[in-house]
C-alpha cells in the first residue's frame, strides 16, 4: 500500500512524524515533491479565488501525489494544543479538498486531531485501522525523528549558521507560519536572497523549547491561534537573548488570522524600537519587487546601525 503525504501546510511541523508512522505500519510512503510554479498553477485552477495561497498550494500537492499513491492523507488539524485552534481553513480542509478535487474523494482519508483529543499518534492509528491495516502491524508507540522538516528545509538553504560575534553580520528574525517560511516557492526563495545579503537568519522553529508560552503569555488577552502563539514566543526570544537587528514578517495575502496577528506583532516590534518589513504573497507575487524591498530594508538597518 502506498500512502501519499502532501508537502504543504503543517507538513513542515509534523512531516517526519507522519512519514515515520506510516513506514513503521508497513506502507510505502510517497511525499510530494517541493512546491514549483506548476504546483501553484494546478492548485489555483482547482480552488476558488477566495482561498489563500497556502491552501491552493496544498491542493496542488494533493493532485500531484494522488497519481503516485493508493491513498492520500489529508491532515484534519482542528487544534494541536489546549486552549488554541488552527486556521478555519485547516478545520474545513477535508471539505475543501472534497469539493475542489471531487475525482479524488475515494482516494483521500483524513487524520483528525483536536475534535476529542490532541494525541497525533492515536489519530494516525485510527486512520490506519480504517484503511484496513492489521492492528498487529501498527506500531505501539511512535519512534519519530524529532527533527522538524522545517529545520531540514533550513539546512538545505545553509542554515542555521553560528551567529557571528558582536559587530558581525546583521541578525534578522523571520516571523510567519511554517509553510510561509519554509516553502521556497511560496516566498520566492527568500533565504537565498537574504543569504546573498550576508545576514544571519532566525526563525520560530529555532527557538529553545523552554521559551514556549513566554511571549504569548505576556499578552493582555489569551491568544487562541496556535500559529500566532508560536510567533509571539519566538518574538520574545529574538528580542531578548538574540537581540536581532530587524524583523521580516511573511504572510499570505488575505489571511484572516494573520491580519490581526501581524498587526499585533508589528506594534510589539515598534515598541522595541526595531524595524519590520512585512511581505505579503499570493500566486501573482513578483520576485523583482521583493528583491528591491529586501535590499532597501537591509541597507536601512546597516545605515541605522552605523549612525546610532
MOKALIN-V863446 format. One record per residue. RES is the residue in one small letter. NEAR is the number of other ideal C-beta (glycine too) atoms within 8 Angstrom. D_FIRST is the distance of its C-alpha to the first C-alpha in Angstrom with 1 decimal. Layout:
BEGIN
RES,NEAR,D_FIRST ; RES,NEAR,D_FIRST
END
This chain:
BEGIN
x,9,0.0 ; x,11,3.8 ; x,14,6.5 ; x,16,9.9 ; x,16,13.1 ; x,15,16.5 ; x,11,19.0 ; x,13,21.8 ; x,12,24.0 ; x,11,23.5 ; x,15,20.7 ; x,14,23.8 ; x,9,24.4 ; x,9,21.1 ; x,12,18.7 ; x,12,18.7 ; x,10,18.4 ; x,14,15.3 ; x,11,13.6 ; x,12,14.9 ; x,14,13.7 ; x,14,10.0 ; x,9,10.4 ; x,9,12.6 ; x,11,10.2 ; x,7,8.1 ; x,10,5.2 ; x,6,6.1 ; x,11,8.6 ; x,11,10.4 ; x,11,13.9 ; x,13,16.2 ; x,6,19.3 ; x,7,22.6 ; x,13,24.5 ; x,8,26.7 ; x,6,29.3 ; x,7,27.1 ; x,14,24.6 ; x,15,27.7 ; x,9,28.9 ; x,12,25.7 ; x,16,25.6 ; x,10,29.3 ; x,6,29.2 ; x,11,26.6 ; x,12,28.6 ; x,5,32.1 ; x,4,34.8 ; x,4,35.3 ; x,9,32.0 ; x,11,32.2 ; x,12,30.9 ; x,14,28.1 ; x,14,26.6 ; x,15,27.0 ; x,17,25.2 ; x,13,22.3 ; x,16,22.1 ; x,18,22.2 ; x,15,19.2 ; x,15,17.2 ; x,13,18.1 ; x,13,17.5 ; x,15,13.9 ; x,12,13.0 ; x,6,13.5 ; x,9,11.1 ; x,12,7.9 ; x,7,6.4 ; x,12,8.0 ; x,15,11.1 ; x,15,12.7 ; x,13,16.4 ; x,14,18.6 ; x,12,21.4 ; x,12,23.9 ; x,11,27.2 ; x,12,28.8 ; x,9,27.8 ; x,8,31.3 ; x,5,34.1 ; x,5,36.7 ; x,10,34.9 ; x,9,32.5 ; x,13,30.4 ; x,10,31.2 ; x,6,31.4 ; x,10,29.0 ; x,13,26.4 ; x,11,27.2 ; x,8,26.8 ; x,15,23.8 ; x,10,21.5 ; x,7,24.4 ; x,13,25.1 ; x,13,21.7 ; x,10,21.9 ; x,6,25.3 ; x,10,24.8 ; x,13,21.6 ; x,7,22.0 ; x,4,19.9 ; x,12,16.8 ; x,8,17.5 ; x,4,14.9 ; x,9,12.1 ; x,15,13.5 ; x,10,13.6 ; x,10,16.3 ; x,13,17.0 ; x,8,20.7 ; x,15,23.2 ; x,11,27.0 ; x,6,27.6 ; x,2,28.5 ; x,8,27.5 ; x,9,26.8 ; x,7,24.4 ; x,12,21.3 ; x,9,19.6 ; x,8,20.3 ; x,12,19.0 ; x,13,15.6 ; x,9,15.7 ; x,8,16.6 ; x,12,13.8 ; x,12,11.2 ; x,10,13.3 ; x,7,13.4 ; x,9,9.7 ; x,5,10.3 ; x,12,9.4 ; x,6,12.6 ; x,6,15.3 ; x,4,16.1 ; x,7,12.9 ; x,11,13.7 ; x,8,16.3 ; x,3,19.8 ; x,5,20.9 ; x,11,19.7 ; x,6,20.7 ; x,8,20.3 ; x,5,22.4 ; x,5,25.3 ; x,7,25.8 ; x,10,25.4 ; x,12,23.6 ; x,13,26.9 ; x,11,28.9 ; x,9,26.6 ; x,11,27.5 ; x,14,31.1 ; x,8,31.0 ; x,6,29.9 ; x,10,33.0 ; x,7,35.2 ; x,8,35.5 ; x,8,36.5 ; x,6,39.7 ; x,4,42.5 ; x,9,45.0 ; x,7,48.4 ; x,5,51.5 ; x,3,53.8 ; x,4,55.0 ; x,7,51.9 ; x,8,49.2 ; x,12,48.8 ; x,12,46.2 ; x,15,44.2 ; x,14,42.0 ; x,12,39.1 ; x,12,38.3 ; x,11,35.6 ; x,11,32.1 ; x,13,29.5 ; x,14,27.8 ; x,14,31.3 ; x,15,32.3 ; x,11,29.2 ; x,14,28.0 ; x,14,30.3 ; x,13,30.1 ; x,12,31.0 ; x,12,34.0 ; x,11,35.0 ; x,8,34.4 ; x,14,37.1 ; x,12,36.5 ; x,9,37.5 ; x,12,40.6 ; x,12,41.7 ; x,11,41.2 ; x,6,43.6 ; x,9,46.1 ; x,6,46.1 ; x,11,45.2 ; x,11,43.2 ; x,11,40.3 ; x,12,39.2 ; x,11,36.4 ; x,11,35.6 ; x,10,32.7 ; x,8,35.2 ; x,10,37.2 ; x,5,37.8 ; x,5,36.3 ; x,4,39.8 ; x,12,40.6 ; x,8,38.2 ; x,8,40.3 ; x,10,43.6 ; x,13,43.8 ; x,12,42.5 ; x,6,44.6 ; x,7,47.7 ; x,9,47.3 ; x,2,49.8 ; x,4,47.2 ; x,5,43.7 ; x,11,41.0 ; x,6,38.1 ; x,12,35.7 ; x,11,33.5 ; x,12,33.3 ; x,14,37.1 ; x,14,37.7 ; x,11,35.8 ; x,13,38.0 ; x,16,41.2 ; x,16,40.4 ; x,15,39.7 ; x,15,42.9 ; x,12,44.9 ; x,14,43.6 ; x,11,44.3 ; x,11,47.8 ; x,7,48.7 ; x,4,47.6 ; x,11,46.5 ; x,7,49.4 ; x,12,47.6 ; x,9,49.8 ; x,13,48.0 ; x,16,44.8 ; x,15,42.5 ; x,13,40.6 ; x,13,37.6 ; x,14,36.8 ; x,13,35.1 ; x,9,37.9 ; x,7,38.5 ; x,10,36.4 ; x,8,38.1 ; x,10,37.6 ; x,12,38.3 ; x,8,41.5 ; x,9,42.9 ; x,13,41.4 ; x,11,42.4 ; x,8,46.0 ; x,11,46.2 ; x,15,44.9 ; x,11,47.4 ; x,8,50.3 ; x,10,49.4 ; x,13,49.3 ; x,9,52.6 ; x,6,54.2 ; x,7,53.3 ; x,4,55.1 ; x,11,52.2 ; x,10,51.0 ; x,12,47.7 ; x,11,46.0 ; x,9,43.8 ; x,12,41.4 ; x,8,39.6 ; x,13,36.8 ; x,10,35.6 ; x,7,34.1 ; x,4,37.6 ; x,10,38.6 ; x,6,40.6 ; x,7,40.5 ; x,6,44.2 ; x,8,45.3 ; x,13,43.0 ; x,9,44.4 ; x,8,47.9 ; x,10,47.4 ; x,14,45.8 ; x,9,48.6 ; x,8,51.2 ; x,12,49.7 ; x,13,49.6 ; x,8,53.1 ; x,9,54.4 ; x,12,53.1 ; x,9,54.6 ; x,8,57.9 ; x,9,57.9 ; x,9,57.3 ; x,6,60.2 ; x,5,62.6 ; x,4,61.9
END
